[in-house]
Amino acid sequence: MVKIKQRLIQDVPILEVVKEKFENDALPLVVFYHGWRSSKELVLTQARKLAEKNIRVILPDAINHGQRHADISSIPSFTFWNSIQGNLAEFSLLRNFYSQRGLIKDKKIGVGGYSMGAMTTGALLTQHPEITAATIIMGTPNLEAYAKLVREDAKRRNLYIPEDLQYLTSWIDHFDLNQHPEKLANRPVLFWHGTEDKRIPYQQSCDFFNRVHAQPFAQQVAFITGYKAGHLVEIRLMDKIANFFEYYLE
């Protein structure tokens, strides 16, 4: 039986999902991040599938989301980037909580997410060599290209954006997997993106994979194309994600 426990780690509300009989045992850990304007509860189906593989899963609410809900800034994408930045700042807090309690088996740590959560995942790979494996699902690894796309779209729609928005979000450059692909460090990373995604361009993910997959540091990177698929995760894909983490975290 899978148990779902609510926790508050400092000021981060999470759901911990694990088989009840293994609740106090050391297990591989997966931190799984939800998407934009979503919440931890909306990725519970994925978490249950992972927990069935004898993995401990934690689902955090990003800043501005779920229990931490806040109004969206009128400045295009400003709240979006703030939410990702919060995920990045809080990752070590979550990792340390479980590590210090001896609950991470053999230092096996997986990270994954959908959409905004997938972009969080790619960014974390640039700074955290302790991550064992990762899944980037319908989220671009090219943060700067996506940020530029949003700024250009705002200008076309005559929306107000600060002249220095690029500088205000300049931290992106340090966490942009597209700019630092060597940070993949030959770790298993699974990409999935739908060709008809209207929110985050499929081509950005596909171009990244095509550019790096033959490099020595990217030998374990895989890319699955969702032909004619939009910005939506189906059950079959959730099963693939669970199988991926089971294989690489066992």
Secondary structure as the mmCIF struct_conf table of DSSP 4:
data_model
#
loop_
_struct_conf.conf_type_id
_struct_conf.id
_struct_conf.beg_label_comp_id
_struct_conf.beg_label_asym_id
_struct_conf.beg_label_seq_id
_struct_conf.end_label_comp_id
_struct_conf.end_label_asym_id
_struct_conf.end_label_seq_id
STRN STRN1 VAL A 2 ILE A 9
TURN_TY1_P TURN_TY1_P1 GLN A 10 ASP A 11
STRN STRN2 VAL A 12 LYS A 19
HELX_RH_3T_P HELX_RH_3T_P1 GLU A 20 PHE A 22
TURN_TY1_P TURN_TY1_P2 GLU A 23 ASN A 24
BEND BEND1 ASP A 25 ASP A 25
STRN STRN3 LEU A 27 TYR A 33
TURN_TY1_P TURN_TY1_P3 TRP A 36 ARG A 37
HELX_RH_3T_P HELX_RH_3T_P2 LYS A 40 VAL A 43
HELX_RH_AL_P HELX_RH_AL_P1 LEU A 44 ALA A 51
TURN_TY1_P TURN_TY1_P4 GLU A 52 ASN A 54
STRN STRN4 ARG A 56 PRO A 60
HELX_LH_PP_P HELX_LH_PP_P1 ASP A 61 ALA A 62
TURN_TY1_P TURN_TY1_P5 ILE A 63 ILE A 63
STRN STRN5 ASN A 64 ASN A 64
BEND BEND2 HIS A 65 HIS A 65
HELX_RH_3T_P HELX_RH_3T_P3 GLY A 66 ARG A 68
STRN STRN6 HIS A 69 HIS A 69
HELX_LH_PP_P HELX_LH_PP_P2 ASP A 71 SER A 73
BEND BEND3 SER A 74 ILE A 75
TURN_TY1_P TURN_TY1_P6 PRO A 76 SER A 77
HELX_RH_AL_P HELX_RH_AL_P2 PHE A 78 GLN A 100
TURN_TY1_P TURN_TY1_P7 ARG A 101 GLY A 102
STRN STRN7 ILE A 104 TYR A 114
TURN_TY1_P TURN_TY1_P8 SER A 115 SER A 115
HELX_RH_AL_P HELX_RH_AL_P3 MET A 116 LEU A 125
TURN_TY1_P TURN_TY1_P9 THR A 126 GLN A 127
TURN_TY1_P TURN_TY1_P10 PRO A 129 GLU A 130
STRN STRN8 ALA A 133 ILE A 137
BEND BEND4 MET A 138 MET A 138
BEND BEND5 PRO A 141 PRO A 141
HELX_RH_AL_P HELX_RH_AL_P4 LEU A 143 ARG A 156
TURN_TY1_P TURN_TY1_P11 ARG A 157 ASN A 158
TURN_TY1_P TURN_TY1_P12 GLU A 163 ASP A 164
HELX_RH_AL_P HELX_RH_AL_P5 LEU A 165 LEU A 168
TURN_TY1_P TURN_TY1_P13 THR A 169 TRP A 171
HELX_RH_AL_P HELX_RH_AL_P6 ILE A 172 PHE A 175
TURN_TY1_P TURN_TY1_P14 LEU A 177 GLN A 179
HELX_RH_3T_P HELX_RH_3T_P4 PRO A 181 LEU A 184
TURN_TY1_P TURN_TY1_P15 ALA A 185 ASN A 186
STRN STRN9 VAL A 189 GLY A 194
TURN_TY1_P TURN_TY1_P16 THR A 195 GLU A 196
BEND BEND6 LYS A 198 ILE A 200
HELX_RH_AL_P HELX_RH_AL_P7 TYR A 202 VAL A 212
TURN_TY1_P TURN_TY1_P17 HIS A 213 ALA A 214
BEND BEND7 GLN A 215 GLN A 215
HELX_RH_3T_P HELX_RH_3T_P5 PRO A 216 ALA A 218
TURN_TY1_P TURN_TY1_P18 GLN A 219 GLN A 220
STRN STRN10 VAL A 221 GLY A 226
TURN_TY1_P TURN_TY1_P19 TYR A 227 LYS A 228
BEND BEND8 HIS A 231 HIS A 231
HELX_RH_AL_P HELX_RH_AL_P8 ILE A 235 LEU A 249
#
